[in-house]
Amino acid sequence: MQEAEKAFDPEKYVAATGPLLGLDLDETWTASICANLRVLAEAAALLTSFPLADESEAAPRFEA
């Protein structure tokens, strides 16, 4: 049985990682940082929810 996926909490993430990175974050910026993290988490969820066959291989190189 797989462990239930925990919901992402940007406030806890900022509180935990700021000091680890040596960042002294101004409290007035916390709401903006958390809002951006929520957007990024939603974008990541879209990518990770896309079904991909086990046989699929990553492209070795991308060119524009």
N, CA, C and O atoms as a printed pandas DataFrame, in Angstrom:
     atom_number atom_name residue_name chain_id  residue_number  x_coord  y_coord  z_coord
0              1         N          MET        A               1    0.831   -1.180    0.000
1              2        CA          MET        A               1    0.000    0.000    0.000
2              3         C          MET        A               1    0.879    1.248    0.000
3              4         O          MET        A               1    1.822    1.348    0.784
4              5         N          GLN        A               2    0.569    2.192   -0.874
5              6        CA          GLN        A               2    1.365    3.405   -0.964
6              7         C          GLN        A               2    0.939    4.402    0.106
7              8         O          GLN        A               2   -0.232    4.487    0.476
8              9         N          GLU        A               3    1.928    5.159    0.593
9             10        CA          GLU        A               3    1.646    6.187    1.578
10            11         C          GLU        A               3    0.866    7.319    0.918
11            12         O          GLU        A               3    1.167    7.713   -0.209
12            13         N          ALA        A               4   -0.126    7.835    1.617
13            14        CA          ALA        A               4   -0.928    8.935    1.075
14            15         C          ALA        A               4   -0.024   10.143    0.839
15            16         O          ALA        A               4    0.836   10.470    1.657
16            17         N          GLU        A               5   -0.242   10.788   -0.292
17            18        CA          GLU        A               5    0.560   11.944   -0.653
18            19         C          GLU        A               5    0.165   13.134    0.212
19            20         O          GLU        A               5   -1.017   13.454    0.335
20            21         N          LYS        A               6    1.154   13.785    0.808
21            22        CA          LYS        A               6    0.891   14.929    1.664
22            23         C          LYS        A               6    0.715   16.178    0.801
23            24         O          LYS        A               6    1.384   16.351   -0.218
24            25         N          ALA        A               7   -0.190   17.031    1.231
25            26        CA          ALA        A               7   -0.429   18.285    0.517
26            27         C          ALA        A               7    0.755   19.227    0.740
27            28         O          ALA        A               7    1.311   19.294    1.836
28            29         N          PHE        A               8    1.124   19.941   -0.298
29            30        CA          PHE        A               8    2.230   20.891   -0.219
30            31         C          PHE        A               8    1.791   22.113    0.580
31            32         O          PHE        A               8    0.754   22.706    0.284
32            33         N          ASP        A               9    2.563   22.489    1.577
33            34        CA          ASP        A               9    2.278   23.652    2.406
34            35         C          ASP        A               9    3.415   24.655    2.222
35            36         O          ASP        A               9    4.464   24.517    2.853
36            37         N          PRO        A              10    3.221   25.673    1.360
37            38        CA          PRO        A              10    4.306   26.604    1.085
38            39         C          PRO        A              10    4.764   27.393    2.304
39            40         O          PRO        A              10    5.944   27.730    2.403
40            41         N          GLU        A              11    3.868   27.693    3.226
41            42        CA          GLU        A              11    4.270   28.433    4.424
42            43         C          GLU        A              11    5.270   27.631    5.258
43            44         O          GLU        A              11    6.279   28.166    5.717
44            45         N          LYS        A              12    4.979   26.343    5.447
45            46        CA          LYS        A              12    5.914   25.482    6.187
46            47         C          LYS        A              12    7.222   25.332    5.425
47            48         O          LYS        A              12    8.298   25.315    6.023
48            49         N          TYR        A              13    7.126   25.222    4.097
49            50        CA          TYR        A              13    8.327   25.071    3.271
50            51         C          TYR        A              13    9.230   26.293    3.400
51            52         O          TYR        A              13   10.439   26.153    3.583
52            53         N          VAL        A              14    8.654   27.488    3.305
53            54        CA          VAL        A              14    9.433   28.726    3.421
54            55         C          VAL        A              14   10.050   28.832    4.810
55            56         O          VAL        A              14   11.219   29.189    4.949
56            57         N          ALA        A              15    9.260   28.521    5.838
57            58        CA          ALA        A              15    9.764   28.604    7.210
58            59         C          ALA        A              15   10.919   27.633    7.451
59            60         O          ALA        A              15   11.846   27.940    8.200
60            61         N          ALA        A              16   10.862   26.469    6.819
61            62        CA          ALA        A              16   11.902   25.460    7.026
62            63         C          ALA        A              16   13.139   25.699    6.178
63            64         O          ALA        A              16   14.259   25.529    6.659
64            65         N          THR        A              17   12.952   26.094    4.915
65            66        CA          THR        A              17   14.097   26.186    4.006
66            67         C          THR        A              17   14.814   27.524    4.049
67            68         O          THR        A              17   16.005   27.589    3.746
68            69         N          GLY        A              18   14.121   28.589    4.416
69            70        CA          GLY        A              18   14.773   29.900    4.501
70            71         C          GLY        A              18   16.021   29.859    5.365
71            72         O          GLY        A              18   17.101   30.224    4.901
72            73         N          PRO        A              19   15.897   29.422    6.615
73            74        CA          PRO        A              19   17.082   29.339    7.473
74            75         C          PRO        A              19   18.144   28.356    6.968
75            76         O          PRO        A              19   19.342   28.596    7.121
76            77         N          LEU        A              20   17.696   27.249    6.364
77            78        CA          LEU        A              20   18.673   26.278    5.841
78            79         C          LEU        A              20   19.535   26.884    4.737
79            80         O          LEU        A              20   20.707   26.541    4.585
80            81         N          LEU        A              21   18.928   27.797    3.969
81            82        CA          LEU        A              21   19.660   28.454    2.886
82            83         C          LEU        A              21   20.365   29.725    3.341
83            84         O          LEU        A              21   21.028   30.392    2.547
84            85         N          GLY        A              22   20.223   30.052    4.604
85            86        CA          GLY        A              22   20.855   31.251    5.134
86            87         C          GLY        A              22   20.145   32.524    4.695
87            88         O          GLY        A              22   20.761   33.587    4.617
88            89         N          LEU        A              23   18.850   32.417    4.409
89            90        CA          LEU        A              23   18.094   33.580    3.958
90            91         C          LEU        A              23   17.349   34.210    5.131
91            92         O          LEU        A              23   16.681   33.521    5.903
92            93         N          ASP        A              24   17.474   35.512    5.249
93            94        CA          ASP        A              24   16.728   36.253    6.248
94            95         C          ASP        A              24   15.584   36.926    5.513
95            96         O          ASP        A              24   15.723   38.049    5.028
96            97         N          LEU        A              25   14.444   36.233    5.430
97            98        CA          LEU        A              25   13.316   36.710    4.649
98            99         C          LEU        A              25   12.480   37.704    5.441
99           100         O          LEU        A              25   12.126   37.460    6.595
100          101         N          ASP        A              26   12.173   38.820    4.809
101          102        CA          ASP        A              26   11.289   39.815    5.391
102          103         C          ASP        A              26    9.875   39.243    5.383
103          104         O          ASP        A              26    9.423   38.726    4.362
104          105         N          GLU        A              27    9.182   39.330    6.497
105          106        CA          GLU        A              27    7.830   38.766    6.617
106          107         C          GLU        A              27    6.864   39.336    5.580
107          108         O          GLU        A              27    5.900   38.667    5.209
108          109         N          THR        A              28    7.103   40.551    5.110
109          110        CA          THR        A              28    6.194   41.146    4.119
110          111         C          THR        A              28    6.272   40.435    2.772
111          112         O          THR        A              28    5.365   40.567    1.950
112          113         N          TRP        A              29    7.338   39.689    2.540
113          114        CA          TRP        A              29    7.503   38.967    1.276
114          115         C          TRP        A              29    6.972   37.541    1.329
115          116         O          TRP        A              29    6.815   36.903    0.288
116          117         N          THR        A              30    6.697   37.039    2.516
117          118        CA          THR        A              30    6.298   35.642    2.670
118          119         C          THR        A              30    5.052   35.297    1.852
119          120         O          THR        A              30    5.013   34.243    1.216
120          121         N          ALA        A              31    4.050   36.147    1.854
121          122        CA          ALA        A              31    2.819   35.863    1.111
122          123         C          ALA        A              31    3.093   35.759   -0.387
123          124         O          ALA        A              31    2.555   34.873   -1.052
124          125         N          SER        A              32    3.922   36.652   -0.925
125          126        CA          SER        A              32    4.262   36.606   -2.354
126          127         C          SER        A              32    5.072   35.366   -2.700
127          128         O          SER        A              32    4.841   34.735   -3.731
128          129         N          ILE        A              33    6.014   35.020   -1.846
129          130        CA          ILE        A              33    6.830   33.826   -2.072
130          131         C          ILE        A              33    5.951   32.586   -2.065
131          132         O          ILE        A              33    6.096   31.713   -2.920
132          133         N          CYS        A              34    5.039   32.508   -1.101
133          134        CA          CYS        A              34    4.145   31.352   -0.998
134          135         C          CYS        A              34    3.198   31.276   -2.192
135          136         O          CYS        A              34    2.898   30.184   -2.673
136          137         N          ALA        A              35    2.728   32.416   -2.671
137          138        CA          ALA        A              35    1.853   32.423   -3.848
138          139         C          ALA        A              35    2.593   31.873   -5.064
139          140         O          ALA        A              35    2.032   31.089   -5.830
140          141         N          ASN        A              36    3.840   32.278   -5.244
141          142        CA          ASN        A              36    4.636   31.765   -6.358
142          143         C          ASN        A              36    4.905   30.275   -6.208
143          144         O          ASN        A              36    4.875   29.540   -7.195
144          145         N          LEU        A              37    5.163   29.826   -5.000
145          146        CA          LEU        A              37    5.385   28.396   -4.772
146          147         C          LEU        A              37    4.137   27.579   -5.072
147          148         O          LEU        A              37    4.237   26.461   -5.578
148          149         N          ARG        A              38    2.957   28.127   -4.765
149          150        CA          ARG        A              38    1.708   27.429   -5.085
150          151         C          ARG        A              38    1.550   27.266   -6.600
151          152         O          ARG        A              38    1.151   26.203   -7.075
152          153         N          VAL        A              39    1.863   28.321   -7.350
153          154        CA          VAL        A              39    1.782   28.254   -8.819
154          155         C          VAL        A              39    2.759   27.212   -9.349
155          156         O          VAL        A              39    2.407   26.412  -10.216
156          157         N          LEU        A              40    3.975   27.217   -8.835
157          158        CA          LEU        A              40    4.981   26.243   -9.276
158          159         C          LEU        A              40    4.566   24.814   -8.918
159          160         O          LEU        A              40    4.797   23.888   -9.695
160          161         N          ALA        A              41    3.958   24.634   -7.749
161          162        CA          ALA        A              41    3.504   23.303   -7.344
162          163         C          ALA        A              41    2.404   22.798   -8.274
163          164         O          ALA        A              41    2.369   21.615   -8.612
164          165         N          GLU        A              42    1.508   23.690   -8.685
165          166        CA          GLU        A              42    0.449   23.305   -9.625
166          167         C          GLU        A              42    1.040   22.919  -10.982
167          168         O          GLU        A              42    0.593   21.955  -11.603
168          169         N          ALA        A              43    2.041   23.668  -11.440
169          170        CA          ALA        A              43    2.691   23.339  -12.709
170          171         C          ALA        A              43    3.396   21.993  -12.612
171          172         O          ALA        A              43    3.345   21.198  -13.551
172          173         N          ALA        A              44    4.048   21.734  -11.498
173          174        CA          ALA        A              44    4.719   20.448  -11.295
174          175         C          ALA        A              44    3.720   19.307  -11.252
175          176         O          ALA        A              44    3.987   18.221  -11.768
176          177         N          ALA        A              45    2.564   19.550  -10.638
177          178        CA          ALA        A              45    1.532   18.517  -10.565
178          179         C          ALA        A              45    1.030   18.146  -11.956
179          180         O          ALA        A              45    0.756   16.976  -12.223
180          181         N          LEU        A              46    0.909   19.128  -12.840
181          182        CA          LEU        A              46    0.497   18.839  -14.215
182          183         C          LEU        A              46    1.508   17.933  -14.914
183          184         O          LEU        A              46    1.133   17.007  -15.633
184          185         N          LEU        A              47    2.773   18.206  -14.700
185          186        CA          LEU        A              47    3.819   17.401  -15.343
186          187         C          LEU        A              47    3.882   15.990  -14.773
187          188         O          LEU        A              47    4.014   15.020  -15.519
188          189         N          THR        A              48    3.788   15.878  -13.459
189          190        CA          THR        A              48    3.921   14.552  -12.853
190          191         C          THR        A              48    2.664   13.706  -13.002
191          192         O          THR        A              48    2.727   12.489  -12.830
192          193         N          SER        A              49    1.529   14.315  -13.315
193          194        CA          SER        A              49    0.304   13.544  -13.487
194          195         C          SER        A              49    0.137   13.011  -14.901
195          196         O          SER        A              49   -0.761   12.210  -15.156
196          197         N          PHE        A              50    0.981   13.440  -15.815
197          198        CA          PHE        A              50    0.906   13.000  -17.203
198          199         C          PHE        A              50    1.337   11.546  -17.302
199          200         O          PHE        A              50    2.450   11.209  -16.898
200          201         N          PRO        A              51    0.479   10.672  -17.834
201          202        CA          PRO        A              51    0.849    9.258  -17.920
202          203         C          PRO        A              51    1.977    9.042  -18.940
203          204         O          PRO        A              51    1.956    9.592  -20.041
204          205         N          LEU        A              52    2.929    8.250  -18.553
205          206        CA          LEU        A              52    4.082    7.974  -19.408
206          207         C          LEU        A              52    4.382    6.480  -19.329
207          208         O          LEU        A              52    4.497    5.917  -18.240
208          209         N          ALA        A              53    4.507    5.853  -20.476
209          210        CA          ALA        A              53    4.781    4.411  -20.512
210          211         C          ALA        A              53    6.174    4.117  -19.967
211          212         O          ALA        A              53    7.091    4.927  -20.106
212          213         N          ASP        A              54    6.321    2.959  -19.350
213          214        CA          ASP        A              54    7.618    2.561  -18.802
214          215         C          ASP        A              54    8.677    2.434  -19.898
215          216         O          ASP        A              54    9.870    2.583  -19.635
216          217         N          GLU        A              55    8.236    2.160  -21.122
217          218        CA          GLU        A              55    9.172    1.975  -22.226
218          219         C          GLU        A              55    9.684    3.304  -22.793
219          220         O          GLU        A              55   10.633    3.314  -23.578
220          221         N          SER        A              56    9.082    4.394  -22.414
221          222        CA          SER        A              56    9.475    5.709  -22.944
222          223         C          SER        A              56   10.873    6.077  -22.474
223          224         O          SER        A              56   11.255    5.821  -21.332
224          225         N          GLU        A              57   11.621    6.681  -23.376
225          226        CA          GLU        A              57   12.967    7.123  -23.032
226          227         C          GLU        A              57   13.049    8.627  -23.226
227          228         O          GLU        A              57   12.382    9.196  -24.091
228          229         N          ALA        A              58   13.866    9.251  -22.418
229          230        CA          ALA        A              58   14.055   10.698  -22.513
230          231         C          ALA        A              58   14.809   11.022  -23.808
231          232         O          ALA        A              58   15.659   10.252  -24.254
232          233         N          ALA        A              59   14.490   12.145  -24.386
233          234        CA          ALA        A              59   15.201   12.575  -25.590
234          235         C          ALA        A              59   16.642   12.909  -25.187
235          236         O          ALA        A              59   16.861   13.550  -24.159
236          237         N          PRO        A              60   17.620   12.483  -25.985
237          238        CA          PRO        A              60   19.003   12.730  -25.624
238          239         C          PRO        A              60   19.412   14.190  -25.754
239          240         O          PRO        A              60   20.364   14.640  -25.117
240          241         N          ARG        A              61   18.673   14.933  -26.596
241          242        CA          ARG        A              61   19.067   16.324  -26.833
242          243         C          ARG        A              61   17.902   17.086  -27.461
243          244         O          ARG        A              61   17.209   16.580  -28.343
244          245         N          PHE        A              62   17.708   18.304  -26.987
245          246        CA          PHE        A              62   16.661   19.156  -27.530
246          247         C          PHE        A              62   17.295   20.327  -28.278
247          248         O          PHE        A              62   18.261   20.921  -27.800
248          249         N          GLU        A              63   16.763   20.652  -29.430
249          250        CA          GLU        A              63   17.259   21.791  -30.198
250          251         C          GLU        A              63   16.089   22.642  -30.633
251          252         O          GLU        A              63   15.005   22.128  -30.911
252          253         N          ALA        A              64   16.307   23.941  -30.692
253          254        CA          ALA        A              64   15.261   24.853  -31.147
254          255         C          ALA        A              64   15.446   25.127  -32.630
255          256         O          ALA        A              64   14.668   25.877  -33.221
